[in-house]
Structure formats: C-alpha cells, structure tokens
C-alpha cells in the first residue's frame, strides 16, 4: 500500500516527506512480522493545546512515582514536553516489548538517565534501552536493543532569545578551540549556527547515552569532527584527546532543528549505583555482533501525534474527551428571539 502511495503521490511530497513515509512503512512491516526494530519517533507539540482535563487524563495513563511532576512546571509548553516524553516512553516500551502501560516502571540512574525496570522476555532485545530529548517544538525518542543509545534535539536560533555572538559567548565551554575554529570558518552566522547546533547536539547525545549527565564537564572534552556532505554527515568523536571509534553517531535535520542519535557498546554506560546495568541481559557481546549492531542503518525519525501514543483501550475515552472540549470551545451562536408572524395585509407600504 505504502509503496503504491509513494509512486502515485511523489510529485506532491518533498524528499524528506518521502523518506519519512518509507520509514513508517518499514516500521509497520517489521512490527507486523515480529522482526527486531529500533524506534526513532518525534512529536511536534507546537500545535497541541490540551486542556487541564486532557492533561489529567493523559497523566493517569502513564503511572509514575512522581505523578505531579508534569504540573510542577509553570509554563504550559514545559508541561506538554514533559508529558509527551512520558507518553513516548510508554508507547515505545509497549510497541517493542508488548508490556502493558500499567505494568511499565521507569527508573533513573544517578546521572538521571531513564531506563526500563520492568522485566521482559523479548529475545531479540536483551539490552533494550531508550532515550528522550526535547527542545522547542519537538520531543524525540530513540530505542536500541543491543547498543546503548542517546538522543538529542537542538533548536535553531529562531527559538532562542540571543544573537549568535551572545550564544557562542555564553556556551564557550561546549566546544574545543579546534571546534570553534571549524564553526567560525563556516561563513554566515546562519551557517555558523548550524555547525554549532550539530556539535552541541552530538555532545548531548553522547553524554545522554553514557548516563553521567552534568558530571561530564566540560562538554568540550568530547571533540567532534564531522565529515561528509550535509545530507550524509559522518561524525567521529575523541574524548580527552583519545579517539573513540566504538561510538557511532547519526544526524538528521528537520525544520531547522538537528536531531542526533548516538550508539555505543554497553560498556560505555556510567551507572554509579548499577541499577540500569543490571537490567541488561547481554551487556557483553561478541565483537562481530557488536560491530554489526553499531554499524546497522539508523532509521529515519517518524512523526507521531499524541493520539498515536495512547493504548488502544484508552482511545474511545480520549476521543470523547477531546470532542467534548471542542464543543465547549466552539464559539456560541447568538440567538435572537423569532419575530412574530404578521399577516401580509398588516404590513404598511
């Protein structure tokens, strides 16, 4: 169906849209046939305006040790991103591992890296793990079954209240002198900003895969070189001056945002307490198996709606709630009393 659809509508879609449709078709094929799958999902929350009742309904779908966390945020945009991050996590776990939403338990390492606590029996995902990132209008998720994964979203300058020189000055320790030199050689401020976005996003994805968070400081310790054309970039990293060829990175651009995904062997995890590493069933893989997993093609990100992230049993109630809210929000029609009917002969000419 999808391949026919691509052929018949290719003139109406741009290349990125075609790639996303192909990624969605491959995702559905793999899910329907029970093949191993790594997810790359994102949600654009900019056009979603939930009511308090809708937020309460969705919070109740994703049990948490801290159910009030979403509402602790003062700004509605922060609440939306936090809630969608939870929904993405539960939907991904349910999709890949078949665990019902109510049975999903999420923990965090000392460095605040989220991980799945609930046991599962999916043989092809012995080291299932995921990562979430959000900035601006997007919330993104990535999952892996053998490698450890990190993901990051970097918003464009239009989403920031700073000029390029101000931003670079405030984030001076993010990049090494060599990286700053490469960035400033790009030409226009827009090109420099793009080069900085890519490196900043890669560094965040690197740290988020490791799991040590703010303890990895400064970010300039991870120095990136990025080769290849803009549509097929090839990032490589050195950490504290040492090349780390076991790390693989992938970049994807959309609407001026840059999305980074990092992959590494499980031994790269920084887990002070050890709770996350205990959930991995095969933390040590044969060299050839790990190299194959690291080099596997990186799926394109697929756009999801909030409704796409809900369990099937919640859809009817959710649709009814949204429909009721839409009816209440619709502008009321001002009704005037019907004038009395007068006989035609009473009308004065």
C-alpha positions as semicolon CSV with decimal commas, in nm:
position;residue;x (nm);y (nm);z (nm)
1;X;0,000;0,000;0,000
2;X;0,267;0,249;0,103
3;X;0,490;0,185;-0,197
4;X;0,195;0,237;-0,432
5;X;0,112;0,552;-0,242
6;X;0,468;0,679;-0,282
7;X;0,457;0,620;-0,658
8;X;0,124;0,790;-0,709
9;X;0,193;1,098;-0,497
10;X;0,566;1,155;-0,531
11;X;0,510;1,482;-0,715
12;X;0,324;1,628;-0,415
13;X;0,580;1,529;-0,149
14;X;0,933;1,653;-0,094
15;X;1,226;1,418;-0,041
16;X;1,214;1,433;0,340
17;X;0,843;1,350;0,343
18;X;0,901;1,053;0,114
19;X;1,180;0,927;0,339
20;X;0,956;0,954;0,644
21;X;0,676;0,762;0,472
22;X;0,924;0,491;0,376
23;X;1,049;0,476;0,736
24;X;0,692;0,445;0,861
25;X;0,622;0,165;0,612
26;X;0,935;-0,023;0,720
27;X;0,840;0,022;1,086
28;X;0,495;-0,122;1,027
29;X;0,635;-0,411;0,822
30;X;0,876;-0,504;1,098
31;X;0,617;-0,476;1,372
32;X;0,361;-0,684;1,182
33;X;0,617;-0,957;1,108
34;X;0,775;-0,964;1,456
35;X;1,119;-0,856;1,333
36;X;1,365;-0,669;1,558
37;X;1,307;-0,295;1,544
38;X;1,473;0,020;1,674
39;X;1,240;0,318;1,703
40;X;1,302;0,679;1,607
41;X;0,995;0,883;1,699
42;X;0,924;1,253;1,736
43;X;0,622;1,462;1,829
44;X;0,567;1,825;1,729
45;X;0,388;1,977;2,029
46;X;0,360;2,330;1,888
47;X;0,006;2,283;1,758
48;X;-0,123;2,079;2,051
49;X;-0,322;2,284;2,303
50;X;-0,452;2,044;2,571
51;X;-0,693;2,147;2,844
52;X;-0,634;2,072;3,212
53;X;-0,879;1,781;3,181
54;X;-0,688;1,635;2,888
55;X;-0,357;1,663;3,070
56;X;-0,506;1,492;3,379
57;X;-0,642;1,212;3,160
58;X;-0,305;1,154;2,993
59;X;-0,107;1,168;3,318
60;X;-0,331;0,894;3,454
61;X;-0,238;0,669;3,159
62;X;0,133;0,670;3,245
63;X;0,183;0,574;3,611
64;X;0,485;0,730;3,777
65;X;0,648;0,752;4,119
66;X;0,608;1,129;4,080
67;X;0,271;1,185;3,908
68;X;0,269;1,557;3,995
69;X;0,599;1,628;3,818
70;X;0,432;1,742;3,497
71;X;0,219;2,001;3,675
72;X;0,515;2,137;3,869
73;X;0,619;2,316;3,553
74;X;0,471;2,664;3,543
75;X;0,469;2,706;3,165
76;X;0,223;2,504;2,959
77;X;0,489;2,432;2,693
78;X;0,711;2,269;2,957
79;X;0,417;2,063;3,081
80;X;0,344;1,947;2,726
81;X;0,704;1,841;2,658
82;X;0,732;1,657;2,988
83;X;0,404;1,472;2,940
84;X;0,476;1,379;2,579
85;X;0,815;1,244;2,689
86;X;0,634;1,006;2,926
87;X;0,384;0,905;2,661
88;X;0,662;0,836;2,410
89;X;0,843;0,618;2,663
90;X;0,539;0,407;2,747
91;X;0,430;0,377;2,383
92;X;0,778;0,266;2,278
93;X;0,806;0,004;2,554
94;X;0,458;-0,128;2,474
95;X;0,532;-0,134;2,099
96;X;0,870;-0,310;2,114
97;X;0,825;-0,534;2,419
98;X;0,448;-0,573;2,446
99;X;0,435;-0,461;2,809
100;X;0,100;-0,303;2,907
101;X;0,119;0,064;3,010
102;X;0,010;-0,009;3,367
103;X;0,296;-0,254;3,416
104;X;0,571;-0,024;3,289
105;X;0,810;0,103;3,555
106;X;1,081;0,357;3,472
107;X;1,389;0,421;3,684
108;X;1,677;0,666;3,657
109;X;2,050;0,637;3,710
110;X;2,239;0,874;3,938
111;X;2,309;1,079;3,624
112;X;1,930;1,090;3,553
113;X;1,937;0,853;3,253
114;X;1,595;0,682;3,229
115;X;1,575;0,304;3,196
116;X;1,314;0,029;3,200
117;X;1,277;-0,157;3,530
118;X;1,000;-0,396;3,420
119;X;1,134;-0,741;3,315
120;X;1,058;-0,868;2,965
121;X;1,114;-1,182;2,757
122;X;1,183;-1,046;2,408
123;X;1,489;-1,242;2,299
124;X;1,600;-1,002;2,025
125;X;1,603;-0,703;2,263
126;X;1,819;-0,828;2,553
127;X;1,964;-0,482;2,620
128;X;1,655;-0,277;2,539
129;X;1,706;0,087;2,635
130;X;1,575;0,423;2,525
131;X;1,639;0,792;2,549
132;X;1,425;1,106;2,532
133;X;1,507;1,464;2,437
134;X;1,303;1,778;2,392
135;X;1,363;2,136;2,294
136;X;1,140;2,394;2,131
137;X;0,857;2,234;1,936
138;X;0,992;1,877;1,927
139;X;1,011;1,582;2,165
140;X;1,218;1,289;2,032
141;X;1,273;0,927;2,132
142;X;1,524;0,662;2,023
143;X;1,543;0,294;2,126
144;X;1,807;0,026;2,080
145;X;1,808;-0,348;2,152
146;X;2,181;-0,427;2,184
147;X;2,373;-0,097;2,193
148;X;2,329;0,183;2,442
149;X;2,153;0,484;2,287
150;X;2,135;0,858;2,336
151;X;1,927;1,119;2,153
152;X;1,922;1,497;2,145
153;X;1,727;1,778;1,979
154;X;1,891;2,115;1,909
155;X;1,659;2,405;1,825
156;X;1,750;2,676;1,570
157;X;1,843;3,032;1,656
158;X;1,485;3,146;1,592
159;X;1,382;2,960;1,909
160;X;1,638;3,143;2,124
161;X;1,637;3,495;2,263
162;X;2,003;3,556;2,187
163;X;2,217;3,661;1,895
164;X;2,476;3,421;1,757
165;X;2,770;3,606;1,924
166;X;2,585;3,611;2,258
167;X;2,500;3,242;2,236
168;X;2,857;3,144;2,147
169;X;2,996;3,355;2,432
170;X;2,757;3,203;2,687
171;X;2,834;2,848;2,570
172;X;3,208;2,890;2,525
173;X;3,295;2,566;2,712
174;X;3,070;2,348;2,494
175;X;3,328;2,329;2,212
176;X;3,704;2,291;2,199
177;X;3,924;2,559;2,037
178;X;3,956;2,338;1,727
179;X;3,578;2,301;1,706
180;X;3,522;2,675;1,748
181;X;3,770;2,735;1,467
182;X;3,577;2,497;1,240
183;X;3,246;2,662;1,334
184;X;3,364;3,017;1,268
185;X;3,505;2,920;0,930
186;X;3,155;2,837;0,806
187;X;3,083;3,186;0,672
188;X;2,746;3,343;0,757
189;X;2,603;3,350;1,108
190;X;2,330;3,109;0,996
191;X;2,590;2,860;0,874
192;X;2,793;2,903;1,192
193;X;2,482;2,842;1,400
194;X;2,407;2,522;1,208
195;X;2,762;2,395;1,263
196;X;2,734;2,473;1,634
197;X;2,389;2,310;1,663
198;X;2,522;1,987;1,516
199;X;2,817;1,967;1,753
200;X;2,617;2,064;2,061
201;X;2,351;1,808;1,980
202;X;2,609;1,534;1,921
203;X;2,776;1,607;2,255
204;X;2,444;1,591;2,439
205;X;2,354;1,261;2,269
206;X;2,697;1,126;2,367
207;X;2,657;1,222;2,733
208;X;2,296;1,100;2,746
209;X;2,396;0,758;2,614
210;X;2,669;0,729;2,878
211;X;2,431;0,836;3,152
212;X;2,657;1,059;3,360
213;X;2,478;1,381;3,266
214;X;2,621;1,700;3,414
215;X;2,913;1,507;3,565
216;X;3,074;1,503;3,219
217;X;3,217;1,854;3,229
218;X;3,306;2,048;3,027
219;X;3,141;1,924;2,709
220;X;3,450;2,033;2,514
221;X;3,616;1,713;2,644
222;X;3,419;1,536;2,369
223;X;3,562;1,680;2,046
224;X;3,382;1,606;1,720
225;X;3,496;1,607;1,362
226;X;3,216;1,593;1,106
227;X;3,292;1,477;0,754
228;X;3,075;1,409;0,451
229;X;2,812;1,616;0,271
230;X;2,534;1,790;0,466
231;X;2,281;1,517;0,384
232;X;2,517;1,231;0,482
233;X;2,730;1,360;0,766
234;X;2,984;1,130;0,935
235;X;3,061;1,243;1,292
236;X;3,351;1,096;1,488
237;X;3,449;1,172;1,848
238;X;3,764;1,199;2,056
239;X;3,729;1,207;2,434
240;X;4,004;1,373;2,634
241;X;4,221;1,355;2,323
242;X;4,163;0,983;2,259
243;X;3,974;0,860;1,951
244;X;3,664;0,652;2,034
245;X;3,591;0,450;1,719
246;X;3,341;0,229;1,905
247;X;3,095;0,522;1,912
248;X;2,867;0,581;1,613
249;X;2,662;0,894;1,557
250;X;2,381;0,994;1,323
251;X;2,244;1,338;1,237
252;X;1,909;1,436;1,086
253;X;1,774;1,785;1,015
254;X;1,412;1,895;1,011
255;X;1,266;2,249;1,010
256;X;1,598;2,395;1,120
257;X;1,623;2,152;1,414
258;X;1,907;1,899;1,433
259;X;1,846;1,553;1,581
260;X;2,141;1,342;1,696
261;X;2,147;0,972;1,783
262;X;2,445;0,802;1,946
263;X;2,522;0,430;1,971
264;X;2,788;0,258;2,179
265;X;2,865;-0,077;2,343
266;X;2,703;-0,134;2,683
267;X;3,043;-0,099;2,850
268;X;3,022;0,277;2,780
269;X;2,746;0,320;3,041
270;X;2,827;0,526;3,350
271;X;2,599;0,381;3,619
272;X;2,722;0,461;3,969
273;X;2,460;0,253;4,152
274;X;2,440;-0,024;3,891
275;X;2,061;-0,045;3,865
276;X;2,050;0,020;3,491
277;X;2,328;-0,223;3,401
278;X;2,151;-0,498;3,598
279;X;1,859;-0,476;3,353
280;X;2,083;-0,563;3,056
281;X;2,069;-0,935;2,979
282;X;2,370;-0,939;2,749
283;X;2,597;-0,650;2,848
284;X;2,893;-0,819;2,677
285;X;2,852;-0,920;2,313
286;X;3,086;-1,095;2,072
287;X;3,298;-0,845;1,880
288;X;3,141;-0,920;1,542
289;X;2,786;-0,898;1,681
290;X;2,854;-0,563;1,845
291;X;3,020;-0,421;1,535
292;X;2,720;-0,527;1,327
293;X;2,479;-0,362;1,572
294;X;2,679;-0,040;1,583
295;X;2,700;-0,019;1,204
296;X;2,334;-0,103;1,138
297;X;2,144;0,160;0,934
298;X;1,993;0,430;1,152
299;X;1,615;0,458;1,100
300;X;1,472;0,794;0,999
301;X;1,257;0,972;1,255
302;X;0,885;0,910;1,220
303;X;0,637;1,178;1,331
304;X;0,371;1,072;1,581
305;X;0,068;1,254;1,719
306;X;-0,027;1,247;2,086
307;X;-0,316;1,016;1,999
308;X;-0,072;0,772;1,831
309;X;0,097;0,723;2,169
310;X;-0,211;0,605;2,359
311;X;-0,306;0,244;2,433
312;X;-0,595;0,110;2,226
313;X;-0,823;0,076;2,528
314;X;-0,793;0,450;2,604
315;X;-0,871;0,583;2,256
316;X;-1,250;0,594;2,282
317;X;-1,249;0,787;2,610
318;X;-0,977;1,018;2,483
319;X;-1,167;1,093;2,162
320;X;-1,484;1,164;2,358
321;X;-1,296;1,397;2,594
322;X;-1,137;1,590;2,307
323;X;-1,468;1,610;2,118
324;X;-1,646;1,746;2,427
325;X;-1,373;2,005;2,475
326;X;-1,401;2,109;2,112
327;X;-1,774;2,156;2,151
328;X;-1,728;2,369;2,462
329;X;-1,458;2,576;2,294
330;X;-1,664;2,641;1,981
331;X;-1,799;2,997;1,966
332;X;-2,161;3,006;2,070
333;X;-2,413;3,132;1,817
334;X;-2,604;3,438;1,939
335;X;-2,969;3,352;1,920
336;X;-3,232;3,623;1,872
337;X;-3,600;3,570;1,950
338;X;-3,806;3,474;1,648
339;X;-4,011;3,775;1,536
340;X;-4,385;3,723;1,536
341;X;-4,551;3,627;1,208
342;X;-4,772;3,907;1,087
343;X;-5,036;3,878;0,820
344;X;-4,924;4,026;0,496
345;X;-5,205;4,286;0,493
346;X;-5,076;4,435;0,819
347;X;-4,755;4,544;0,656
348;X;-4,771;4,911;0,570
349;X;-4,643;5,002;0,230
